[in-house]
Amino acid sequence: MRAEGSWPKKPIELGSYHAILGCVVAGMGIALMPKSVLSGFPESRWLKLHELPSDEDNAVTVLFWRKGAGSPNVTALQGLLAEQSLSTGVAAAAIA
């Protein structure tokens, strides 16, 4: 948006995709989210979708957890991310 000379006047953050989509349907603005979220949204017919250009359709996700608070779920996630990193060539790092 900034590259095209536009920027939201009052950005807001919400903790639920459905709340965000409800605000968009109500005319409050626009949202950026995974396309898969729309499959469970009953009012998607009121939305207009715009695909991101291929050079702008990825983001870095950073995960944090408390040192020493390991669990089987955290360990499994670390393994999945490392495996995906090897298969995609995208770097993944974990700091213990």
Secondary structure, 3 states (H helix, E strand, C coil): CHHHCCCCCCCCCCCCHHHHHHHHHCCCCCCCCCHHHHHHCCCHHHCCCCCCCHHHCCCCCCCCCCCCCCCHHHHHHHHHHHHHHHHHCCCCCCCC
